[in-house]
Amino acid sequence: MTRIIAIAAPPGAGKSSLARALAQQLDNAAVIYFDHYQMATEKPVDEIMDWMKSGADFNDFDIPYLARDLGLLKQGDSISDPISGESIEATSHILFEMPFGREHSQSAAFIDYLLWIDVPLDVALARKVSEFTQDYIAANEPDSCQQYIEWQAQYLNHYLGGIRQTLDIQRLRISKDADMILDGMLSVKNMAQQALEAIKGIG
């Protein structure tokens, strides 16, 4: 039997790190990523603001291939990652890294357990900017310094212009339906230990 464990949180909270940590500790586990199926985070800020003004319905994001693949995994069939093409087997546990929790009905129907990582949004933002900066430093492309600074300025302007409000909505709506809320200020190791105990107790 395949159980789908969803991990939801704002960007920078540690969804991917927790998913990887749990996959290593759970026997027979795999990870799938919501972002490999959709490009909502690339929408212009004005479109995101219009979406919020119209009610901020997470079901406005139609992602049929995601629902199809979750259904295939639940029934024991393998799928192919839409970005990497890598085969993902229907293991006993699927760690599903995603932002919408049970508010997105297409994917919610397949979620057996929902983890929410709760972290102050300023900390999450600092972590994300730090991640971007470390990636830039690792790329070792000094000629692109101006381009990176301009991109980072745009990212922060978008954050202040509407993304921050979207994350407030996300926290309010999604955390209330979580089966477990993890303290995102803990280390990934500690969060994984707590989550692992809860997952193993699922009936």
N, C-alpha and C positions, 0 to 999 in steps of 0.2 A: 504494500500500500504506500502510495506517495503522498507525503504531507508537504504543503506549501507554506513556508514560514516567511511572511512579508516583513521587511524592515523599512520603516518610513522615518523621515527626518528632514530638516532643512539642509541645503547644501553646506558642506563643511562640518556636519555633525558626526560623520564617521560611518555612514551606511556601508560603504564598500569595504572598509577595514573590518567592520564587525562581521559582514557576510563572509569574507575570506577566513576570518578567525574561526567562525562557527563551522564552516565547511571543512576545515582541517580537523576539528574536534569531533564532529558528528561522523559516525560510520556511514559510508555510502551517501554522500551529499554532493550537490552541485549548486552553482550560482547562476541566476539569470538577472539581467539588468533592464529595467523599464526604459532607460534612455536609449537602448539599442533598438527600440521599437517606435519611438516618437521623437519629434523635434520641437515640442512645445516650448522648451526653454530658449529656443532660438527666435521665437516670435518677437516682433518689435514691441517696445514698451507701450506704445499707444494701443496696440491690440490687446495687450494684457490688461491695461486700464479699462478698455471697453468691456472686456470680459468680466472684470470685477463689478463694474457699474450695472451690468446686466444680471447680476446675481451670483457670479463666481461659481457656476455649476461645473464641477469636475467631470461630469458626464458629457460636457461639450467636446471633450477630447476623445474622438472616435478612433480606437486602435484595435481593429478587428483581428489582426494577425497575432496580437498579444493574447487575446482571449482564446484564439484557436490553439496556440502553442501551450498555454496553460492547461487547456482541456486535454490535449494530447498527452502531456506529462502525467496528468491525473489518471488517465486511463492506461498508463504504462507504456506509451510510445515515446520514442526519442524524437528530438527536434534539432534544427540547425540554428545556431546563433545568427541573427540577421546581419550582424556586422562582421564578425570573424569567420563565419561559416563553420565554426567548430561544432561537432556533434555533442549534444547534451542528452545524456541518458535519463530515463525516468527512475532516478534513484529514490531511496526511502525518504530523503529530505531534500527539498528544493528551497534554497535561500533566494528570496525574490526581493531585490533591492529596488525600491520604488517610492514615489513621493505622495501618492494619493490615498493610501490606506483603503478603508472600506467605502470611501466616498465615490470611488470610480466603479460603477456597477459591473462593467465588463470584466474587470479583473477581480473584483471583490468576491464574486461567486466562487472563486477557486481558492481563496485564502483560508487556511485552517487556523492560523495563529498570527497575530499582528503585534510586532514590537515597535514601539515608538521611542526614539532617542531624543530626550529632552535636553536642550542645550541653549543657553542665552544666545540670541541672534547676533550680538556683537562678537561673541567668541566664535561662532560659526563663520561669520564674515571674515574675521581675522585669519582663521585657519585656511579659508578658501583663497584669500589674497596671498597668504604665505605659500600655499601650494602652487599657485600660478607663478609666483616669483621664483621659487625653487626650480620649477620646470624651465623657466627662462634662463636661469643661471646654468643649469645643467646642459642646456642646448649650446651654450658658449658661442653665441652669435652677437658680438658687440655692435655690429653695424645695424642691428635691428632695435637698438635701445630706444630710440625715439618712437618707433612704431609700437613697442611694448608699452611705453609710458602712456601713449595716446589711447591704446586699447584698454589699459587699466583704468584710466580716467573715465572712459565711456562706460565701463563695467560698473564703476562706483556711482556714476550719474544715473544709470538705469536702476541700480539698487535703490537709490534714494527716490527715484521718480515713480516707482510702482512695485518693484520686486519685494521691497520690505513689507509693504501692505499685504502682498500675496502670501508671504511667509507667516504673517500674523493670522491670516485666514486658515492657512494650512494647519498651524499648531492648534487653533481653537477647534476645528472640526475633526481633525484626524486623531489627535491624541485621546479624545473622549471615547473613541471606539477601540482603543488599543487593548489587547489582552495583557500587556505588560509595558510599563513605562520605565525606561532605563535612564539613569543619570549620565548624560553625555559628558560630564566633567570627570568621570572616572576613566581609567585607562581602558583601552580596548580589551586587554586581558581580563580585567574585572567585569566589564560588561558582558563579555563572552561567557564567563563562568556563571553569572546570574541567569543569562538567557538560556544557557545549556541546561541548567537544572529545571527551568520552567518547561522547556521543550520536551525533555525526557519524561515529564510528568503529564503530558497530553494524553488523554485517554483515547 
